[in-house]
Amino acid sequence: MSAFVDEAQLHAKAGDGGAGAVAFRREAHVDRGGPDGGDGGRGGDVWLVASSNVSSLLGFRDHPHRRAGNGTHGAGKKRHGARGADLDVPVPVGTRVRDGAGAIVADLASAGDRWLAAEGGRGGRGNARFLSNRRRAPSFAEQGEPGEEHWYDLDLALVADVALVGFPNVGKSTLISRISAARPKIADYPFTTLEPNLGVVRTGETDLVVADVPGLVEGAADGRGLGHRFLRHVTRARVLVVMLDLSPAAPADPADQERVLLDELGRYEPELLRRPRVMVGSKADVADPADGARPASVVLEISSVTGRGVDQLVGILAERVQTARQAAASTSAGTVLHRPEASGFTVVAVGPGHFEVEGRSARRAVAVSDLTSDEAASFVAGRLARMGVDRALARAGARDGDLVTIGDLTFTWHRDQAEYTGEPPARRRSRA
């Protein structure tokens, strides 16, 4: 039987764009055929897709790498390269994606939710794209842009209608095995359940998904007893069932159990205390009738062994879950859009005489260009000047001869370098 894994890492690598082609028409009786190099194909994207057919993150534990297809290169006769194949990576419903800083960047809470984990690189333009009245025979093309590459932390918070919360050995596993077809491990010692179990409860026209969460102990919100891993699976439940052990062998009286459990839930996520909950006394079949230490909040006493109060509890849960579903539907905020990176750029001084230009547009201007020829290098210099990079560097204090880094390229900067136009130097227009 496969192990349940609710934490993993993902390395997403999008496909690289294909390179543009440098080619010229070669036909009989056609003198000086023009450029006809085709564009490279765009690299494939990596998408995370929430799927109800995947139950855990086990597939990422030993194999975290996922890569989309590369775009193919362009060719002569203006033949464009094919786009790389996108890659859909199925993950369990309820998967949250965190970046290197620990911030949540995506929350795939519903089946079918999709999130772009890595964007494919843009294909390079062939030399036919650079034909102009002043540049009649461009001998350079663009290289493909590298695809994005990121490491992410994945964690899974189970999506359930009801979560059973209580001390270890309070009877949660016995209850879920009584009301559903789930068959968790049951024994008479604490922490028998070491991973969440899900069961489907069918009642009338309503199906309830119930999660048996491993037992909580005092200090769970601080990580004691793997508390953070357990509490995470409570956060998505619509209704909480807080089970209090009424047996003489309970580790604490019911009032103290209630205090500890609610305190741990509130310290982990205050919103959990506002979630609909049902306080239930468990193991009523062995409780001492003379013991009157029952919290006033207990609405029902049950015995999962004899069945006492179980049907009544299921009816209460069906009603509470139906109400919670209707409230969630009326207050749904809709799809959250993740905006792309801004297209501008900034200049940062990284050391004496060394500046770095940050921003997607600037990176693309140099990352996709073939800089092996003077003609191409001069063209890129003109492109950066038209974007305003020269002015921004001058405002930042850059001087002729300083080093400038853009992406993986570092070069010596000269503000008054002329753009290559294909004309003799005497006919070039001077730049201010």
N, C-alpha and C positions, 0 to 999 in steps of 0.2 A: 504494500500500500504506500502511495506517495506521501511524503511529508507535507504538511501545510507550511507554506512560507509566506510571511506577510511583510518582509523587508528585503529589498534587493537593490542592485545598481544596474543602470543601463548606460551603455555607450552607444550613442546614435551618430552615425556617419552618413551624411547625405552624399549623393553621387556628384562627382566633379563634372563640370561642363566640358564639352568637346571643344577642341581648338578650331578656329577658323582656318580656311585654306588660302594659300597664296597661289594663284593660278592665272594664266592668260589664255585667251582664245587662240587656238592653233588650227586654222582651217586653210585649205588651199585657196589661193588667190585672194586671201584677206590679209592685207598688210597692216602690221601693228595692231593685232587684235587686242581688245581691251581686257581689263581684269574681270575674271569670272569665278573667283574663289567663293565657295559657299560657307554658310555659317555652321558652327558646331552646335550640337544638340544640348539642351539643358539637362543637368543632372537630376536624378530622381530625388523625391522628398521622402523623409521618414515620418510616418504618422503613427501616433498611439491611438488605438481604437478600443473603447470599452466593450467587452463581449461577455455575455452571460454564459458562454461555453467554456470560459476559463475561470477556475476557482481559486487559484493562488499564484504567487510569483515564483513558483518553483523553477520554471523554465529559464529564469534569469540568474539563478544562483551560481551556476557553474559556467554559463554561457551568456555573458551580459552584452556581447557585441551584436549590433544590428546595422546593416549597411544597405543602402539603396544602390541602384544601378547607375553607372556613369553614362553621360551622353557620348555619342560617337562624333568623330571629327567631320568637318566639312570636306568637300572635294571640289574638283574643277567642274565647269559647266553649271555653276551655281547650285550644286547639289548640297542640300543642307543635311547635317547629321541628325540621327534619330535621338529623340529624348530618352533619357535613362528611365528605367522602370521605377515607379514609386514602390515603397515598402510599407505595408500596413502591419503594425505590430499589435496583436491582440493582448489586452491586459484585463484583469478582472474588473467588474463594475465596482466602483469605490476606490480605485487607485488614485493616489495623490502623487504628483511629481514635484520634486524640490530641486532647486539649483544648488550650486556649490556652497552658497551662503546659507542654505537651509530654508529659503523663502519658497512658499508654495507658488508654482508657476502654472499649474493645471490641476484641476480636480474633476476626474471623470466619474461622475456620480450616477449617470444613467446609461443604460445600454445604447450603443450607437454613438456616444460622444466621441469626437475626434479632436486631436490636438497635434499641431505641427511641431515635432521634436527637433527636426533639422531640415533646413531648406536647401534644396539642390543648387549647385552653382550655375550661374548663367553661362550659356554657350558663347564662345568667342565669335566675333564677326569676321567674315572673310574679307579679302582685300577689295572685292567688288563694292563693299559698303563705303569705302573711303574714296571712291571716285568723285572728283569735283572738277570744276572748270580750271582750277589752279593745280590740281593734283591728278594728272591724266594717267599715270602708271604707278599707283601705289604698290610698293614691293613689300608690304608688311600686313599682317593680320593680327587678330587678338587671340591670345591663349584663353582657354576655358577658365572660368572662376572656380576655385576649390569649393566643394560643398561644405556646409557647416558641420562642425564636429563638437559634440557636447557629452559630458558625463552628467547623469542625473541620479538622484536617490529616489527610489520608489517605495512607497509604503501603502499598505492596503488596510482600509477601514471598512469592515463588512457592512453591507447595506441590508438592514433588517427592519421589520415593522416593530418588533418587540425584542428588547434585550433583558436577559435575566441577570440580575446583579445581587451579589451576596457574599458572605464569608465563604472560605473553603469548606467543602463538605456540608453545605446547607441544604442540598437536595436539588440543585439546578439540573444536573444531568438526568436524574431520575424523573423530574417533571417533564423535560423535553422528550424523553423516551416514552412517556405516558401519553402525551398529546400529539405526537407526530411519529413518523417512521424512522426518525434519527436513532441511531444506536451508539451513543457515546460510551466510553469506558466508565464503569460505575464500580466504586469500591468504598470501603469504610475508613479511608485515611485521607488527610487533607491533600489538596493539589492533585487529585486524580486527573482532573482535566487540565491539560497543559496547552491546549489550543482551542480556539472557538469551534463550536459545532452549530450547524444550521439545521433547522427542521421546519417543514411546512405543515401548518395546521389548517385543516379544511373544516369550516363551520358555515353551514348554509351557503350563501352566495359569496362569502368572503374567504379568501385564502390569506393566512398570516404567515410571514416568515419570522421565525423566532430564533434568536441567537443565544446559545449557552456560552456565556463569557467566563473564562477561568476566574476562580475566586479572588476577591480583593482582601487585602489586609491593611491595617493602619500604616500609613506612609506610602501607599500605592502611588499617590500623585507625585511623590518624590522619586519614584522608581523602585521602591522596595517590592520584592516579590515579582519582579518584571511588570510592575504596575503600569508603566507607560504603554507597554505593548498590549496589555489587556484593556486598559481604559480606552485606547484608540478605537476599539471595535464597538464601543457604546455610543460614540458621538453621532452616528447617523440614525440611530433607532428613533422611531416616532414615539414610542411609549416605553417607559422603563418599569420593570417589575422588580421591586426591592424585596428580597426574601429574607426574613428574619427567622433564625433557628429557635424554635420553642422547646426543644428537647432539654432534659436535665444535663446532657453532656455538652451543651453549647459552650463555646469559649467565653461568652459574655452574655449578660441578660439582654433581652430584645431591645430595650431602650438604648443601651450602650452600642449595640450593633447598628441601630438606626442612626445614631449620632455620628459614628465613625464613617459609615458608608456615605451619608449625605455630605459630610465634610470632605471626604476624598473626591467625590464627584464635583463639588463646588470648587475645590482648589485646582482640579485639573482643567475644568472648563465651566465657568459660572453659569453659562446658558443651560447646562444640564439640569440645574435645579428648577428651571422654569419649564422643563419638558414634562408632559403628562406622565404621571407615575401611579402605580398601584402598590400599596404596601401590603405584603402578604406574610402571614405567619406560617412557617413550614414545619413539617414533622408533627402535625397536630395529633397523630395517632399515639405518640409516646409522650406528649406534653402532660405535665402535672395539672389536672383541673383545679387544684387548690392554689396554684400559682397565678396570682392576679396581675403580675407585672407585664401587662400588655400595653404597648404604646397606643394612645388613642387614635393614631393615624392608620392602624391596621384595619383594613376593611374586610378581610377574609382570612380564615384559617383553613389550611388544606393539608391533605396527606397524599403524596404521590403514590404511596404504597397501596393504600386502601381505596383511593379514588375520591375521598371525601373533599368536596368543594372544588374539584378540578373542573368539572363541566361549567360550574358557575363562574370560575375564573376565566375560562375560555370565552364565555359570553361577554364578560366585562371587557376583555381585551379586544374582541371584535368590534364592540361599540366604540371604544376609545380610538382604535386604529382608524376606523371609518371616519370619525370626526377629524382626526389629525390629517388624513389624506385630503379631505375636502378643504381644510384650512390651508394646506400646502398648495393645492391647486389654485386657490383664489389669490394667493400672495406670491406666486411664482415670478421671479425676476427675469426669466427668459435666459437666453444664451449669453454668456460672457465672452466678449470679443477680445482677443489678445492682439493689440496693435503692433505693427512692425516697427523695427528700429527707425528712428528719425533719419532722414536723408541728408541732414546737414553735417558739418564737421567742426571740430575745435582744434586749436593749436595749444600744445602743452610743452613747456620748457622742461626737459628731462636732465639737463646738465649744462655746464658752460659750453656755449657754441653748439648745442645739440637740441633739436626740437622734434616733437612727434605730432603728426597730424592724425587725429582720431575721427572716425566717422565712416559710414558705409560707402557714401559716394566717393570719398577720396580713396578708400581702399580699392574700390572697384576700378577706379581710373588707372591704377597701376598694376593691380593684381591680374587683370585680364589682358594686358598688353604685352606683346613680344618686344622686349627691349634690347634685342641682340643687334639691332641696326641703328645707326645714327638717325635715320629718317623716322623710325618709330619712336625713339627716345625724344626727339624734338617735338613730335606730334603730342606725346604725353605731356611734355612741358607746357605746350600751348593749351591743352585741355585743362590742366590744373590752374593755369593762369586765368582762363575764362571762368572757372568755378570760383575764383576769388582767393585761392590758396596763397598766391604771392602776396596779396594785400594783407591777408591775415597773418602771414609770417612776418611781414615788415612791422605790423602793429605790435606783434609779440616781441620785437626786438631782434629778429634774425638779421644777420649781416652776410654779405657775399663771402662764400667759403665755408659757412657753417654747415653742419650735417643735419639732414632732415630725414626722418624715418616715417614711411607710410606703409603700414602692413609689414610685409617681409622685406621691403625695399628700403635701403639707406643710400642716399646720394648727397653729393655736394651741391649746395643751392647757390645759384646766381640769379639775382632778381631780374636783370635785363637780358636774359638769354632769349634770342628770337625764336619764334616758332618756325619749324621747317614747312615751307609751302611748295617746294618743287621748282621755284623760280630762282634765277641768279641772285646773289646777295644784294646787288645794286638795286634790284626792283622790289625788294621786300619793304613793306611798310614798317616804320619804326613804331615801337610801343612806348606808351608813356610810362 
